[in-house]
Amino acid sequence: MPGGNGVAPQLSDGAGTDQTPDGGWRRVHPASPFVRGWVALAAMGFFFGRDTFERLLQGAPLVDERLAGRAPWLLLGGGAVLLLTVLGYILSWYFTRYQVAQGYVRVNTGFLFKQQRQARLDRVQAIDVVQPLLARIFGLAELRFEVADAGESAVRLAYLRMEEARQLRATILARAAGVAPDPERPGAAAAEAPEQAVLTVPPSRLAGSLVLSEQSVGVVLGAVASVVLSAVTENRGFYLYLIPAALGLVAAYWSMFSKGYNFTAAVSPDGIRLRYGLLDTRAQTLPPGRIQALRVSQPPLWRIFGWYRMQVNVAGYGAAGNSGEGSARTTLLPVGTVADVLSMLSLVLPDPGTPDPVRVFTAGLTGLADRTRAARRDADAGFITTPRRARLLAPLGWRRNGFTATDTALLIRSGRWWRHLVVVPHQRTQSIALEQGPLARRFRVVDLVLHTTAGPVSPRLVQAGLDEGRALFEAQSVRARAARKLQRSEHWLAQARPAPKQQEGPQHG
């Protein structure tokens, strides 16, 4: 397969020395700097050509008579700026090289101020293949490598041919998984691991979820308030506040629809594969072992169709996963049914640690404790909720807020109207804290907080009984220590497992 410089990619085995020329260093595609910097070229064209274009449309002379004497100098100056810009792009491409060898992926950039970035293959948390619209036109793609707690992409390769990017990703995933190369062909690229489709989100469902989202509720309430205030005060100016709100809502809807369009999930030996995007497309590979916490949410209006959203904390994404582009990267399922949620849960948590996972997780999604303490745990799949004595602190949510623990994970549910279920594998619990304010002491309840890597999920058990909270604190500490001792290697792959059927929940063992 030809690469960006017309040479098939050759990679070292991670232990020896690369036998390719120049130590295995290769350059990205020659069009890369132009794909990255097209905005600057467009801005220059607009600045220098705007007046000329307007005169051409008006039928006037192309050059103003007052500037006719200086036209050659203006053209010379513009040409020099353009030449320097193109030369800078060429030098940027020439001095940008990458290498995968001795267990590292390295990227060198810069011709005046040089920089080398590298990431250990066994510490790579996730690899994304990103295609902005212009890169898609040229058949190029960017590889982004996430490493532990980097907060942003530690290493970026922009741009490679799409096929080369996919093959390089497959090779790096194989090296990160500890798969030894063929001794007879130590420099050969690894084959891409097979995958099995799990689910696809229809565009109609995605559009419907946006219409029934929290933002829509806010805009409707704002519109009603504007109408009422305009009628009461006879001031039509309140309607003007709806214009920026409507424009912002349309922009937000388009952004979310474009990012979530054609969302598909598949399972492969090297992790969970997610693909999505309308104009800019992205292909993510998430190893389940790198997912630190998971949250399933359901806004009130989504109950009409039984829809849910799933988000995750991934080691390496850091706080960047809380907003903007990062929110799409930490979305495991933008909108799906209960069957979709259980299918994705089975990928993240192959061993749910309970003989009846569908009942337990369904209770976490939709369960509500009995009003009396009698038979509460049996009727609610083992969830322990806020004691009745504290119902004044959460009159609507005290029967909903609760927790249960399986052999492999802690489940925390909350919210009567906005439902949430947080799942934290025991081995991913980094630390635990008990918090109690003045009112909580009066009603003998306590909050328990679990600390994981940064991200959109903040595991917190609210208003647990004091005795139950203390018992959970001790038990979860023991579970976390035991689970970390039994944790497998940091390598992504151990052995391939088949994807579960969509209608089934997580399977035991």
C-alpha positions in Angstrom: 0.0 0.0 0.0 1.5 3.3 -0.9 2.0 5.8 1.9 2.3 9.6 1.8 5.8 9.4 0.4 5.1 6.5 -1.9 6.7 3.9 0.4 4.8 1.1 2.2 4.8 1.7 5.9 7.5 -0.3 7.8 7.3 -0.6 11.5 9.7 -2.0 14.0 8.7 -4.8 16.3 8.9 -2.5 19.4 11.9 -4.4 20.8 14.6 -4.3 18.1 15.9 -1.7 15.7 14.0 -0.6 12.6 15.7 -1.7 9.4 14.1 0.8 7.1 16.1 3.8 5.8 16.5 6.8 8.1 15.6 4.6 11.2 12.0 4.2 10.2 11.1 7.9 10.2 8.4 8.8 7.7 6.6 12.0 6.6 3.0 12.8 6.6 1.1 13.4 3.3 2.4 16.5 1.3 -1.0 18.0 1.3 -1.2 18.0 5.1 -0.1 21.7 5.7 -2.5 23.0 3.1 -5.5 21.0 4.6 -4.6 22.4 8.0 -3.9 26.0 6.8 -6.5 26.5 4.1 -8.2 29.1 6.3 -5.1 31.3 6.1 -5.0 31.0 2.3 -8.7 31.8 2.0 -8.2 34.9 4.3 -5.3 36.1 2.1 -7.4 35.6 -1.1 -10.3 37.5 0.4 -8.1 40.4 1.6 -6.2 40.8 -1.7 -9.0 39.9 -4.1 -12.1 41.5 -2.6 -11.9 44.9 -4.2 -10.9 43.4 -7.6 -13.8 41.0 -7.5 -16.3 43.8 -6.7 -14.9 45.9 -9.5 -15.3 43.0 -11.9 -18.9 42.6 -11.0 -19.5 46.3 -11.4 -17.8 46.5 -14.8 -15.3 49.0 -13.5 -11.5 48.9 -14.1 -9.8 46.1 -12.2 -7.3 48.5 -10.7 -8.2 51.8 -9.1 -6.7 54.7 -11.0 -5.3 56.2 -7.8 -3.4 53.0 -7.1 -2.4 52.3 -10.7 1.2 53.4 -10.1 1.6 51.3 -7.0 -0.1 48.2 -8.5 3.1 46.4 -9.4 4.4 46.9 -5.9 1.1 45.7 -4.4 1.2 42.6 -6.6 4.8 42.0 -5.7 4.0 42.3 -1.9 1.0 40.0 -2.2 3.0 37.5 -4.2 5.8 37.6 -1.6 3.4 37.0 1.3 1.8 34.1 -0.6 5.2 32.7 -1.5 6.4 32.9 2.1 3.2 31.2 3.3 3.5 28.3 0.8 7.2 28.0 1.7 6.3 27.8 5.3 3.8 25.1 4.6 6.4 23.1 2.6 9.0 23.4 5.4 6.3 22.4 7.9 5.6 19.3 5.9 9.3 18.5 5.4 10.3 18.7 9.0 7.2 16.8 10.3 8.1 13.1 10.6 6.8 10.2 12.7 8.1 6.8 13.8 6.7 3.7 15.5 9.6 1.8 17.0 11.0 0.5 20.3 7.5 0.5 21.8 6.9 4.2 21.2 5.1 6.4 18.6 7.1 9.6 18.1 6.3 12.7 16.1 8.9 15.4 15.3 7.7 18.9 14.2 9.2 22.4 13.6 12.1 23.8 11.5 12.9 26.8 13.8 11.5 25.6 17.1 11.7 21.8 17.1 9.4 19.6 19.2 9.3 15.9 19.7 6.2 14.2 21.2 6.1 10.6 22.0 3.7 8.1 23.6 4.4 4.6 24.9 2.3 2.1 23.0 1.3 0.2 26.2 0.1 3.5 27.7 -2.1 4.5 24.7 -5.6 4.9 26.0 -7.5 5.4 22.8 -6.9 6.0 19.1 -9.2 8.1 16.9 -9.3 8.4 13.1 -10.6 11.9 12.3 -11.6 13.2 8.9 -12.5 16.9 8.6 -14.5 17.7 5.5 -11.6 19.0 3.5 -9.5 16.0 4.5 -12.3 13.7 3.3 -12.3 15.3 -0.1 -8.6 14.5 -0.5 -9.0 11.0 1.1 -6.8 11.9 4.1 -7.3 11.3 7.8 -5.7 12.3 11.1 -4.7 9.9 13.8 -5.0 11.0 17.4 -3.4 9.1 20.3 -4.7 9.6 23.8 -2.4 8.7 26.7 -3.1 8.5 30.5 -4.4 11.8 31.9 -3.0 13.9 29.1 -6.1 16.1 29.0 -5.7 16.5 25.2 -4.3 14.5 22.4 -0.7 13.8 23.3 0.2 12.8 19.7 -1.4 13.8 16.4 -0.5 12.6 13.0 -2.1 14.9 10.4 -2.6 13.9 7.7 -2.2 10.4 6.2 -4.0 8.6 3.5 -7.1 7.0 4.9 -6.0 3.4 4.2 -2.5 4.1 5.6 -4.1 5.6 8.8 -6.3 2.6 9.3 -3.4 0.2 8.8 -1.1 2.2 11.1 -3.9 2.2 13.8 -4.3 -1.5 13.5 -0.5 -2.0 13.9 -0.3 0.3 16.9 -3.3 -1.4 18.5 -1.6 -4.8 18.0 1.6 -3.5 19.6 -0.3 -1.9 22.4 -2.0 -5.2 23.0 1.3 -7.0 23.3 0.8 -9.0 20.1 4.2 -10.2 18.9 4.9 -9.6 15.2 5.7 -12.4 12.7 9.4 -13.3 13.3 9.8 -13.8 9.5 8.4 -10.3 8.8 9.2 -8.1 11.8 8.5 -4.9 9.9 5.1 -5.9 8.4 2.0 -4.0 9.3 -0.6 -5.8 11.3 -4.0 -6.7 9.8 -7.0 -4.8 11.0 -8.9 -6.7 13.6 -12.4 -7.9 12.5 -15.5 -6.4 14.1 -19.1 -7.2 14.7 -21.8 -4.5 14.5 -23.8 -3.9 17.7 -26.1 -1.1 17.0 -26.9 2.0 14.8 -28.7 5.1 15.8 -31.3 6.1 13.1 -31.1 9.8 12.0 -34.8 10.2 12.8 -34.3 9.1 16.4 -31.3 11.5 16.8 -33.4 14.4 15.4 -36.3 13.5 17.7 -34.0 13.4 20.8 -32.8 16.9 20.0 -36.4 18.2 19.7 -37.2 16.6 23.1 -34.0 17.7 24.8 -33.5 19.9 27.8 -32.6 22.9 25.5 -36.0 22.7 23.8 -37.7 22.8 27.2 -35.7 25.9 28.1 -36.6 27.7 24.8 -40.3 26.9 25.2 -40.3 28.2 28.7 -38.5 31.3 27.6 -41.0 31.9 24.8 -43.9 31.5 27.1 -42.3 34.0 29.6 -41.7 36.5 26.8 -45.3 36.3 25.6 -46.7 36.7 29.1 -44.4 39.6 29.9 -45.2 41.3 26.6 -49.0 40.9 27.3 -48.7 42.2 30.8 -46.4 45.1 30.2 -47.5 45.8 26.6 -43.8 46.0 25.7 -43.1 44.1 22.4 -39.4 44.3 23.1 -39.5 41.0 25.0 -39.9 39.2 21.7 -36.4 40.4 20.7 -34.9 38.1 23.4 -36.2 35.1 21.5 -34.0 35.9 18.4 -30.6 35.1 19.8 -32.0 32.2 21.8 -33.5 30.7 18.6 -30.3 31.2 16.6 -28.2 29.7 19.4 -30.6 26.7 19.6 -30.4 26.1 15.9 -26.6 26.2 16.0 -26.5 23.9 18.9 -29.0 21.5 17.3 -27.0 21.4 14.1 -23.7 20.8 15.9 -25.2 17.9 17.9 -26.9 16.4 14.9 -23.8 16.7 12.7 -21.6 15.1 15.4 -24.0 12.3 16.2 -25.2 11.5 12.6 -24.8 7.9 11.4 -23.6 6.8 14.9 -22.6 3.1 14.8 -21.1 0.9 17.5 -19.2 -2.3 16.9 -17.1 -4.7 19.0 -13.7 -6.0 17.9 -10.8 -7.7 19.7 -9.1 -4.4 20.3 -12.1 -2.6 21.8 -15.3 -0.8 21.2 -15.4 1.0 17.9 -17.6 4.1 17.4 -18.2 5.9 14.2 -20.1 9.1 13.7 -20.2 12.4 11.9 -22.0 14.1 9.0 -19.4 16.6 7.6 -16.4 15.8 9.9 -16.3 12.0 10.6 -14.6 10.2 13.5 -13.8 6.6 14.2 -12.9 5.9 17.8 -11.5 2.7 19.4 -12.2 2.5 23.1 -10.8 -0.5 25.0 -13.4 -1.4 27.7 -10.6 -1.6 30.3 -9.8 2.1 29.9 -13.4 3.2 30.7 -13.4 4.5 34.3 -17.0 5.3 34.9 -20.3 5.2 32.9 -23.5 7.2 33.2 -26.9 6.5 31.7 -29.3 9.5 31.6 -32.9 10.0 30.7 -34.4 13.5 30.4 -38.1 13.7 31.2 -39.4 14.0 27.7 -37.4 11.1 26.5 -39.5 8.8 28.6 -42.2 9.1 26.0 -40.1 6.8 23.7 -38.0 5.1 26.3 -34.7 6.7 25.2 -31.5 7.0 27.1 -28.0 8.6 26.7 -24.7 7.0 27.8 -21.5 8.9 28.6 -18.2 7.6 29.9 -15.0 8.8 31.6 -12.0 7.5 29.6 -8.5 7.6 30.9 -6.5 10.0 28.7 -9.4 12.3 27.7 -9.2 14.3 30.9 -11.3 17.4 31.5 -11.5 17.9 27.7 -14.4 15.5 27.6 -16.7 17.8 29.4 -17.5 20.3 26.6 -17.2 21.0 22.9 -15.7 18.4 20.7 -14.7 16.3 23.8 -18.4 15.7 24.7 -18.9 13.7 21.5 -15.8 11.7 22.2 -17.1 10.7 25.7 -20.6 9.8 24.4 -21.0 6.0 24.2 -24.6 6.2 23.0 -26.2 9.5 22.0 -29.7 8.1 22.2 -30.9 4.6 22.4 -33.5 2.2 23.8 -33.2 -0.1 26.9 -32.0 -2.9 24.6 -29.3 -0.6 23.2 -28.2 0.4 26.7 -27.9 -3.2 27.9 -26.0 -4.1 24.7 -23.4 -1.3 25.3 -23.2 -2.2 29.0 -22.3 -5.7 28.1 -19.3 -4.4 26.2 -18.1 -2.2 28.9 -18.8 -4.7 31.7 -18.6 -8.2 30.2 -18.9 -9.7 33.6 -21.7 -7.9 35.4 -21.1 -9.8 38.7 -24.7 -10.8 39.2 -26.7 -13.8 38.0 -29.6 -11.6 36.9 -28.0 -8.6 35.2 -31.1 -7.5 33.2 -33.2 -7.2 36.4 -30.5 -5.3 38.3 -29.6 -2.8 35.5 -33.3 -2.3 34.6 -34.0 -1.4 38.3 -31.1 1.0 38.1 -32.7 2.7 35.0 -36.3 2.8 36.0 -36.7 1.4 39.5 -38.4 3.0 42.4 -38.4 1.7 46.0 -41.5 0.7 47.9 -42.9 3.3 50.2 -42.4 1.0 53.2 -39.1 -0.4 54.4 -40.5 -3.9 54.3 -39.2 -6.0 51.4 -37.7 -2.9 49.9 -34.5 -4.6 48.7 -36.2 -7.7 47.4 -38.7 -5.6 45.4 -36.1 -3.2 44.0 -33.4 -5.6 42.8 -31.2 -5.0 45.9 -31.0 -1.2 45.7 -30.7 0.5 49.1 -32.4 4.0 48.9 -32.6 7.1 51.1 -34.2 6.2 54.5 -37.8 7.4 54.9 -36.8 9.7 57.8 -34.9 11.9 55.2 -37.8 12.2 52.7 -38.1 15.9 53.5 -34.7 16.5 52.0 -35.7 14.9 48.7 -39.5 14.6 48.6 -39.5 13.5 45.0 -36.2 11.6 44.8 -35.8 9.7 48.1 -37.3 6.5 46.8 -35.2 6.8 43.6 -31.8 7.7 45.1 -29.9 4.6 46.0 -27.1 2.1 45.3 -26.3 -1.6 44.9 -23.1 -3.5 44.4 -22.4 -6.5 42.2 -19.2 -8.6 42.3 -17.7 -6.3 39.6 -19.2 -2.9 39.9 -21.0 -0.3 42.0 -24.3 1.0 40.7 -25.6 4.4 41.8 -29.0 5.7 40.7 -30.6 9.1 41.2 -33.2 11.5 40.0 -37.0 11.2 39.8 -37.5 13.4 36.8 -34.0 13.4 35.2 -33.0 9.8 35.8 -29.4 8.8 36.1 -27.6 5.5 36.6 -23.8 5.6 37.2 -21.7 2.4 37.0 -18.2 2.3 38.3 -16.1 -0.9 38.0 -14.6 -1.8 41.4 -11.0 -1.7 40.1 -11.5 1.8 38.7 -12.3 3.4 42.1 -9.3 5.6 42.9 -10.5 7.0 46.2 -13.7 7.4 48.3 -15.0 10.2 50.5 -17.9 10.7 52.9 -19.5 14.1 53.0 -22.1 15.4 55.5 -23.5 18.9 55.9 -25.5 20.3 58.8 -28.9 19.2 57.5 -27.6 15.8 56.6 -26.3 15.4 60.2 -29.8 16.3 61.5 -31.4 13.6 59.4 -28.5 11.1 59.8 -27.7 10.8 56.1 -24.5 11.1 54.2 -23.2 11.5 50.6 -20.5 9.2 49.3 -18.2 10.4 46.5 -16.1 8.1 44.3 -13.1 9.7 42.5 -12.1 8.5 39.0 -10.4 10.2 36.1 -11.8 13.6 34.9 -14.8 13.5 32.6 -18.5 14.1 32.3 -19.4 11.4 35.0 -19.1 12.4 38.6 -20.1 9.3 40.7 -21.9 10.5 43.8 -24.4 8.7 46.1 -26.7 11.3 47.7 -28.5 11.0 51.0 -27.7 7.5 51.9 -28.5 6.4 55.5 -25.6 7.1 57.8 -25.1 3.4 58.7 -25.5 2.3 55.1 -23.1 4.9 53.9 -20.4 3.9 56.4 -20.9 0.3 55.6 -20.6 1.0 51.8 -17.5 3.1 52.4 -15.7 0.2 54.1 -17.0 -2.5 51.7 -16.2 -0.5 48.6 -12.6 0.1 49.8 -12.2 -3.7 50.2 -13.8 -4.4 46.8 -11.5 -1.9 45.0 -8.4 -3.2 46.6 -9.3 -6.8 45.7 -10.3 -5.9 42.2 -7.1 -4.1 41.5 -5.1 -7.1 42.6 -7.0 -9.3 40.2 -6.8 -6.8 37.3 -5.3 -8.1 34.1 -2.5 -6.6 32.2 -2.7 -3.0 30.9 -2.5 -4.4 27.4 -5.7 -3.8 25.4 -6.1 -7.3 24.0 -6.2 -10.6 25.8 -8.4 -12.6 23.5 -11.3 -11.8 21.3 -14.8 -12.2 22.6 -18.0 -12.3 20.5 -20.4 -9.3 20.6 -23.6 -9.9 22.5 -26.9 -9.9 20.8 -28.7 -6.5 21.0 -31.7 -7.8 22.9 -29.6 -9.3 25.6 -28.2 -7.6 28.7 -24.7 -8.2 30.2 -24.0 -11.9 30.7 -22.6 -13.3 33.8 -19.0 -14.6 33.8 
